[in-house]
Amino acid sequence: MPELGELYNYNFTDKYNWYAEVSSCKKNDRIHFKMTESDEDWNPTTFGYNLEEKENGTYIRFFHKDWSECNDHFKHSSFCWALLLKGLKDYLEKGIVIAFENRA
């Protein structure tokens, strides 16, 4: 179980070796991350997942907030999140794993 204040390293490549701190977490409910070391646009942001139990399963509610402006980096990041979340869905529902280097 993640702990409040725990530091996570998001190392996608040497160029994108970022860090975020757990800013909120509750088992089977949510996990939120506050960026601490990343691109200038990302540093003030927080992203996370809230879980919601429904009759037919668990819904994952994703958010990424506190962007200072809606610029090209924001748009690109939104697209990348969509790809990552689609990958998560495919893994959970179909067991499909796509290697990082093969992602679009």
N, C-alpha and C positions, 0 to 999 in steps of 0.2 A: 504494500500500500504506500503510495507517495505521501510525503510529509510536507506540511506547510513550510515554505522557505527552502525546500530542497532544490538544488540547481540541476538543470538538464542541459546537456550539450546536443545541439542540433547540427551535426557535422555532415552537410550534404556534399561538400567538396572543400578543398583548401580555401577557396574564395568565400564560401558560405559556411564558416565555422562559428555558429552562433550559440548564445546561451539564453536560457529563460529560467525564471524562478517560479515554483509553485506558489500561486497567490491565493488559491482557494481549492479545497478538495474535501470530498465526503464520499466514502465508499458507496458504490452503486447509485450515485447521485450526480457528481460533477468533478471535473478537474479543470482548472484555469491556470494559465501561464502568463506571467508578465515578462516581456523581453528585457534583458539586462545588457546584452552585448550583441549587436547586430548592425545592419544598415541604419543610417540616420532616420529613415522613414519608419522603420520597424521599432526602434527603441522605445517610443512612448506607447506602444500598443500592447494589448492583452488579447490572447485568444484562448479558446477552451471549448469544452464539450459539457453539455448538460444532458443527463439521461432521463427519459420519461417512459415509465412503464405504461403500456397500452394492452388491450385485450389480445391483440395479435402479435405482440412482441415489444421490443424496446426501441424507442426512437432516440436517435442521437441528434441533439440540437447544437450545431456548431456556430461559433461567432468569432469575429476578429474585429476589435473595436479600438477607438482612440487614434485613428489615422489623422494626421494634421491636415491633409488635403487629399482630394480625389485626383491624383496624378497618374502618370503611366505606370509607375511602380505599384501603386494600389491596384490598378486594373490587372497587371501581370500577376501579382500575388493572388488576387481573387481567382484567376484562371487556374493557377497552380494548386490552390486549395481544392478547387473543383476536381481536378485530376486525382489528387491524393485521396479525397473522400470517396470518389468512384472506385479507386483501388481498394480502399478499406471495405467498401460494400461488396465488391467482387470476391475479396478474400473471405469475408464472413459468410456470404451466401453460397459461394461456389468453390471455395478453396483455391482460387486463382492467385498466383503470386507473380508479379512482374518485377524483374530485377531493376534496380535504380537506373542503371545505364541504358536500359531499354524503354524507359518512360519517355513520353513525348514532351 
